[in-house]
């Protein structure tokens, strides 16, 4: 055995680095093994930005975002540039249309319950203020001012740099896990032909979770979404404004009618705005089938939405990309999430020494998720409410 650690973190993305940072701050000896290279863009939403949103259709995720805010501020003190950009978060469309992020009517109820600020907008106001065009007159919107966007690259670099500077943390990339077993009360993890020992594990490999969970005899009842993004040249000045999500009931069978967008930012293809389809294309069963090729039909649908509703953009995309995300979807609606994430101990014998973080939209909670993972793996419990994210029989395949 090469070396032994208190905690081995499997996955060196944002969750894994945040968990390593938190465990290292508690003087635990930590090893992070990442299958690819650090800062890769293979999982989650593609691009250099993620949405930071407070509005949710359930109270617990909204409360957790509020609890994550001071941790984001603390992380920013170690960053070279701002990590959060509070440009606001706009949802607009049909009040009861359900997308992967939720629905407007339920989000309003949650914001009212938590006394969160927001502004109600009608379609003509949305067009005048944010440059949209041709919106149906019965569409409404909500603008939450505390939301905005996250600088992904700066966040990852900050987490990596701060974790790497800790004397108890070791970071190793290009180290895919090939064998994992418990031996004499200690875990043995083989990665890149090296075998390491650890008392505890944090499993956080994003959408690549299936091969790791197979070592425990587990499989999640997840759906793999290949998702498409496209960048459009800005024609009429800078595309200032909020991040946004459009929610409407599905139209034709090949168009779920769910889109989202980001304004221009200096650190992600300046001179362009990014739009994405907030739906899978295609749905995959095996992560090995993912090839990062964007579906041309989805790129065309996004471009059609731009042509119809965003006259300030050139409707011909300059770039397009695809990414992969593991989701827990509702059986009755394949475009709506059942849960935003799973975060719990592994449901195995003696599983209180293995923490799993998988599926869903997590980046807005990264510093908090890292702390919760460290709470669970180091202390055996957390004071944060993660009851909606526990692993249950209906989440296992």
N, C-alpha and C positions, 0 to 999 in steps of 0.2 A: 504494500500500500504506500503510495507516494507521500501523502500528507493527511492530516486530520484537522477537522474544523468543527466549530460549534454548529454552524449553519452553512449548508450549501444552497445557493439560489440557482435554480435552473431557468435560464432565460435572462438575457442582458438588455432587454428593452427598458422602457420607462418604469414599469412596475418592478422589475428585478433590480434595477439600479437604485430605485427609491427604497426598496426593502433592504438592500445591502447597506445603504447610507444609514438607515435607522438602526439596523442591527449593529453596525460598526460603532455608532454613537453610544451604544450600550456595552461597548467593550467585548462584544462577541467576535470570535475569529470566524470570518465569513469568506467563502469562495463563491464567485459568480461564474457560471459556465454558460457561454452564449454559442449557439450552433453556428451562426454566421459571423459577420463582423459587427462591432458596435456601430450604432447610428445607422443601421440598415433601414430600408423603407419597405420591408417585405410584408409587414402585417399592419393591421388597423387601417385608418383612412390614409390615403397617400397625400403627398404634399408637405409643405413646411409649416402648415397651420392646422390647429384643431379648434373647434368651437368650445368656448367656455360659457356654459349656460346655467343659470340659476333655476329657470322655469322647468318644472317637471310635472307630470300628471299624477305623481304620488309624493307625499310629504317627506318620506325618509331620504330619498336621493337629494331633494332640495335642501334639507337640513344638512346633509353631509357636505354638499358644495359650500354652504355657508361656513361649516366647520373647517373646510379645507382652505379657505381664504387666508387666515393668518399663517398657515404653513406655506402657502405660495409666497406670501410677503417675506417670510423668513428665508426661503430659498432664493428669492430675488436679491437678498443682501449679499449672497455669494456669487451672483451672476454678473456677467460683464455688460449685459443689456437687459431691458425690461423683458419679463417672461409673459406677463398678462397685458393685453391691450384692451381696455374696457370701452370698446366702440359701440356697445349695445348689442342686444340679440332680438331680432324681429321674427316672429312667427306670423304668417298670414295665410288666408285661404278660407276654407269652410270650417266653422266652429267645431263640428263634431267629426270631421274627417280624421282618421287615425293613421299616423305614420310610425316609423320606427322610434321616433322621439316622443310620441304621445299625441295628445290632441289639445287644441286651444281651450276648449271649454273646461276640461279637467285641470289644465295648467292654471287657468284663472282662479279656480276654486282653491288650489294649493297656495297660490300667491296671496289670495285674500286671507286664508287661514294663518299664514306666516307673516302677514303684514308687510309683504314685499312690495316695493314700488314698481309700477308698470303703467303704461299708457295705452288706452284703447284707441285704435285707429280704424277708419273706414277706407275703402279702396281708393277714393280720390285723394285722400291725404297721403296714403302710401305712395301713390304715383308722383305727387308733387314733391314730396320730401326726399324720396330715395331713387327716383329715376325710372321706376317701372312704368309699363304702358299696357293698356288693353286688359286690365284686370276686371273680372266680372264684378258688377256693381254690388252683388250680395256678399262679396268677400269682406272679411274683417281681419284685423290684426292686433297683436300685442307687442309692444316694445318694452323690454326689460333693460334698464340702463346699466345694471351691474355686469351684464354678460359681455361677451366680446370674443377675442381670439387669443390663442396661445402660440408662442414661438416655440415650435417643436425642437428645432435644432439646438437653440440656446438652452432649453430645458434639459435635453439629453446631455449636452456637453457639461452643464453645471452639475448634474447628478453624477456623471462619470468622474469629473474632476474632483469633486468633494469626497466621493467614496474612495477613489484611488489614493487620495492623500491620507486616508486613515491608516494607521499602522496595522490594524487588524483585518483589513479588507484586501482580498486578492481578486483581480478581474482577468478572466481569460476568455478570449473569443476564439472562433473557429474550433469550438470544442463541443460537438454534438454528443449527447448522451447516448451510449450504445448498450449500457447494462446498468441495472439498478436493482439492488436487493438489500434486505435487512439481514445482518449476520451478527448474532450475539448481542442484540440490542442496539447495534449501530448500523447506520446506512452505509453501503458501499456504492459509489457512483463512478462508473467508468465513462470517461469523456476524452476524445482524442488520444486514445491508447494509454491514458493515465487513470489510475484508480485512486479515489479519495474516500476518506471516511468522514462521517458527520453524525452528530446526534440528532439534528433536525434538518428538514428540507422545506424550502419554499419553491413551489412549482408555478412558474409564471411565464410560459413560453408563448403567450398570445394564441393566435389561431393554430399554431403548431403543437397544440397541447395533446392531441390524440396519441402520437407515438410515445410520449412520456407517460401518460396515464395508463397505456397498455402494460407497462411494467408493473403496475399495481393491480392489473386485472380490471381496470375501470374504463368506461367510455361514457362521454356526455351525450345527452340527447340534443346535440347542437346541430345547427345548419351552417354550412360554410358559404358565405356570400363573397363572390367576386364583385367588386364595386368599381365604378368608372368615374373618373374626374377629368375635366377638360379646362384649359386656360384660354381665355378669349382676350384679344387685344382691345384696349380701351381707346375709343374714338374721340369722345367728347370730354376731355379733362380727366382728372383723377377720379376713380370710382370710390369716393368717400362714402361712408355709411356703415351700417351695422352688418354683422353676420346675419344670415337669414335662412329660414326654412319655409318652404311652401307646402301646405297641406291641403289636398283635395281628394275627393273620392276617386277611385280608379276610373280611367276612361276606357279606351280600347284595351283588349286583352294583353297587348304587348306594351302598354304604357300605364304603370301604376300611378303616375301623376304626382310623384314626390321628388322634389328637387331642393337643393340647398346651395348657398353661395357664400363667398368671402370677398371682401373688398381688396383692392390693391394694397400690398405691403412691400416694403423695400427688400425684405429678405426672402421673398418667394416670387421669382419671375416678375420684376418690376415692369409696369406698363400693361399688366394683365390682371384680370379678375378670374378667380377659380370657381367653377360650378361643378356639382356632382349630382349623380342620380342616387337618391336615398333608398335604394332597393337593390336586390341581387341580380346580377347578370353575368354569368349564370349562377345557379345554385350548384355547389359541388358536394360530393359525398366524401371524397378522398383528397387530402391536402396535396398529395403527389400529382394530382391533375392540374394544379394551379400553375399557369405559365406567365402571368403578369401582362398578358396581351389584352388591351381594352377592347370590348365588344364594339365594333363599328356601328352597329345599329343603335346602341345606347348613346354613343357620341353624337350621332345624328339627331336623336331625340332631344338631348341636352341643347344642341345647336338650334333646333326648332323652337325650343322654349325661349332661348335668348333672342332669336329673331322676332318672336311674337311679343315678348314682354320687356326686353332690355335694349332699347334703341341706342344707348350709349356705348354698346359693345359691338365689335365686329362679329357677326354670327359665324364666321369661319374660325374654328379653334386652331390655335397655333401649336398646342401640345395636348396630349391626352395620356392618361396612365390608368392602371388598374391596381387594386390592392385586394387583400383577402382579410375577412373578419369572421370570427366564429360567433354565432348568435343563438340565443334561445328564443324561438318565435312562438307566437300563439297558434295553436292548431287550427283555429278558425280563420286566421288571417296571417298568411306567410310573410307579410310586409310589416307586421307589428311585433315588437319585442315582448316576450313574456317577462323577462327580467333584464336589467341593464348589465348585470355582471353576476358572477358566482365568486364568493369569497368565504372560505370555510376550511375546517380541518377535513382531511381526506376520509371518506367513509370506509375505512379499512380497520382491521384489528390493530389496536394500538395506534390509531391514526392521529392522536394528538401531537405527534411529532412531525406531521406533514401538513403544510398549509397549501391550499390550491387557490389561485386567482386566475379566473378564465372568463372568456366571452365578453361581448358587449362593448359599450362606450365608456372607457375608463379614464382617458387622459385628463379630463377636467378635475379628477380626484387624485392625481398621481401622488402628491406629497402625503395625503391622508391615507391612501391605500398602502403606501409603503410603511407608514406608521402602524396601521392595523395589522399588516402582515407581521411586523416585528413584535407587536403586542402578543399576537397569537403564538408565534413560534418561540418567543423568549419568555413570556409571562404566562402563557396558557389561556389568556382571556383578553378581551378588549372592552373598554368602557363605551365605545361607539356602537350605535345601533346598526348591526348588519343583519338583523333578522330576515329582511326580504331577500337577502343574497345567499342564504344558507343552501347547501347542497341537500336536496331531498330526493325521494324516490322518483318523482316526476321529472327530474333533471338528468337522470342517468339513462343511458341507452341500453 
